[in-house]
Amino acid sequence: MVSMLLEDFLEDIGCTVVGPAFNLEEASTLAAAGDFDVAILDVNLGGERTFSVADRLDRDGKPFAFATGYGAAGLRDEDEGRPVLQKPFTLDDLKKVVEGLSEDAQAPAMKS
């Protein structure tokens, strides 16, 4: 039910939804395909932690935020500073997170 609400909210703010994924395997497949600009990644899908998908998104340079009922306390140390969509969330909360991710997706890559 939460994923349907999230999908509706995303469509309401003008996003095209790819997914949703209901388990870690589906999330991994979607992440590998890379047919999206930004992602909202639930920390827990079907009882499995999604940190391996987060690592993939990070390696691929795909901006993403975590969705979780635990807030930043439910994340790993290496995810500190990553945007978090705290459950329960509002349409405005989601819009702010997606706008921030979209700005990250459009920013030019920095070369060192």
RAGIVEN-V922507 format. One record per residue. PSI is psi in whole degrees, 0 to 359 (* if undefined). OMEGA is omega as a letter, one per 20 degrees, with the letter a starting at -180 (none if undefined). NEAR is the number of other ideal C-beta (glycine too) atoms within 12 Angstrom. Layout:
psi=PSI omega=OMEGA near=NEAR
psi=PSI omega=OMEGA near=NEAR
//
This chain:
psi=321 omega=r near=11
psi=320 omega=a near=22
psi=325 omega=r near=23
psi=320 omega=r near=14
psi=315 omega=r near=22
psi=315 omega=r near=33
psi=315 omega=r near=22
psi=315 omega=r near=17
psi=315 omega=a near=28
psi=316 omega=r near=32
psi=323 omega=r near=17
psi=329 omega=a near=17
psi=11 omega=r near=25
psi=13 omega=r near=13
psi=151 omega=r near=27
psi=123 omega=a near=14
psi=130 omega=r near=26
psi=120 omega=a near=23
psi=206 omega=j near=28
psi=169 omega=r near=26
psi=135 omega=a near=29
psi=356 omega=r near=22
psi=172 omega=a near=21
psi=321 omega=a near=25
psi=315 omega=r near=17
psi=319 omega=r near=22
psi=320 omega=r near=37
psi=319 omega=r near=24
psi=315 omega=r near=18
psi=318 omega=r near=30
psi=318 omega=a near=32
psi=325 omega=r near=19
psi=323 omega=r near=18
psi=21 omega=a near=20
psi=53 omega=a near=16
psi=162 omega=r near=29
psi=319 omega=a near=25
psi=163 omega=a near=33
psi=148 omega=r near=43
psi=117 omega=a near=48
psi=113 omega=r near=42
psi=135 omega=a near=37
psi=330 omega=a near=35
psi=115 omega=r near=24
psi=113 omega=r near=31
psi=34 omega=r near=17
psi=2 omega=r near=11
psi=137 omega=r near=19
psi=143 omega=a near=24
psi=22 omega=a near=36
psi=331 omega=r near=29
psi=325 omega=r near=21
psi=320 omega=r near=35
psi=318 omega=r near=35
psi=320 omega=r near=21
psi=313 omega=r near=24
psi=318 omega=r near=34
psi=314 omega=r near=23
psi=323 omega=a near=14
psi=357 omega=r near=22
psi=25 omega=r near=19
psi=118 omega=r near=29
psi=137 omega=r near=28
psi=160 omega=r near=40
psi=153 omega=r near=37
psi=142 omega=r near=39
psi=127 omega=a near=38
psi=151 omega=r near=31
psi=352 omega=a near=18
psi=355 omega=a near=19
psi=200 omega=a near=19
psi=338 omega=r near=20
psi=340 omega=a near=15
psi=5 omega=a near=22
psi=165 omega=r near=27
psi=163 omega=r near=21
psi=320 omega=a near=10
psi=349 omega=r near=11
psi=6 omega=r near=28
psi=133 omega=a near=12
psi=348 omega=r near=13
psi=141 omega=r near=32
psi=141 omega=r near=33
psi=129 omega=r near=32
psi=104 omega=a near=40
psi=124 omega=r near=23
psi=143 omega=i near=25
psi=147 omega=a near=17
psi=161 omega=r near=28
psi=171 omega=r near=17
psi=319 omega=r near=20
psi=319 omega=r near=14
psi=312 omega=a near=23
psi=317 omega=a near=34
psi=316 omega=r near=21
psi=317 omega=a near=21
psi=314 omega=a near=34
psi=320 omega=r near=36
psi=318 omega=r near=21
psi=318 omega=r near=23
psi=320 omega=a near=32
psi=322 omega=r near=25
psi=319 omega=r near=16
psi=321 omega=a near=25
psi=330 omega=a near=24
psi=349 omega=a near=13
psi=139 omega=r near=13
psi=147 omega=r near=9
psi=140 omega=r near=9
psi=136 omega=r near=7
psi=140 omega=r near=4
psi=* omega=none near=3
//
